[in-house]
Amino acid sequence: AIVEHRTQNKPFGSAMELTAVRGIGPVTRDRFLPYLSTGSAAELRRDLYLNPKAWIHNSRGEVYSRFRRIVGTPDGYTTPADEGGYMGSPVNYYQRIYYRSDHLTMNLSQMKRPGEPLKGPAAFDHQTMHASIGDLGRLQRLVVGDYSLRFGQGLIMGSGSVMGKAADVIRNGVRSNSPLRGYTSSSRTNNAFRGIAASWGRGLEVTTFFSSRRRTATEVEGDTIRYPSAYPQMRTAGERERMFNTKETTVGGRVSLELAGGVVGANGWYNQLDRPVQRGSQRWHSHDFEGTHASALSLDYRF
């Protein structure tokens, strides 16, 4: 009745005008008043999003710290650094600062691995951070910083930034339905995209992303490298010389349509490295990636 009255007459100028609606008297109106606002959808969204309480409602946070080290002193720590030994202590230290509310998420994760130096409180070699907003009407998620993607049931793009399928393709028959999420781990820094990404829509949902990040790769000869490692070590002088020696740029997206019987999606990405990759010479390397750029397209469905 409210929608019919508003359609046939005019938008409500005040919640007190509800008594003009068939079936609503003063008593019912007064019961409704604490929960009602009037105005256009744009005005109501503006009033909501400019209100700090809307962003911090249902806040919760976490500060996590872990310290550990191996027993004994392996050779890498007794050999001088200028002779190929490790430049840091055998301590493994991890810390995470995390905040979340109904619409806002922020995270900072940092790690010092055994053998890697830590010259200052902010000098971690492995760290990820992001800020994201979500559950705002048709905006499902907007992430700035580090994020992970999962497209095409994990086959065209798996967990994190693995482009292509991961090793395990049969354990989980149905993958997560969330294509985008902020990245919170620091132990696999090279498995996070870094840039901006967003998911928009309901029923018909569009996810798009842009990533530009530095990666660590073994140099073969000249400007040629092996494909960047997902687990780079940064302990010795030689390992630290090639830290983040390759730039990788990736763009892509996903469009999915939710139907009565399931979900149908189309996916694609394009990846560019600033140095050419040369695959290994062993037989099991014959199908590995080689070159400077790659792309993929796919369709997927779930009933």
Salt bridges, closest charged atoms under 4 A:
GLU4 OE1 - ARG22 NH2 3.73
GLU17 OE1 - LYS10 NZ 3.47
ASP30 OD1 - ARG29 NE 3.20
ASP47 OD1 - ARG46 NE 3.50
GLU62 OE2 - ARG96 NH1 3.49
ASP102 OD2 - HIS57 ND1 2.64
GLU116 OE2 - HIS126 NE2 3.06
ASP125 OD2 - ARG240 NH1 2.79
ASP146 OD1 - ARG194 NE 2.61
ASP168 OD2 - ARG171 NE 3.49
GLU219 OE2 - ARG275 NH1 3.14
ASP223 OD1 - ARG275 NE 3.00
GLU239 OE2 - ARG235 NH2 3.00
GLU248 OE1 - ARG213 NH2 2.54
GLU248 OE1 - ARG215 NH1 3.25
GLU290 OE1 - ARG279 NH2 3.86
ASP300 OD2 - ARG254 NH1 2.66
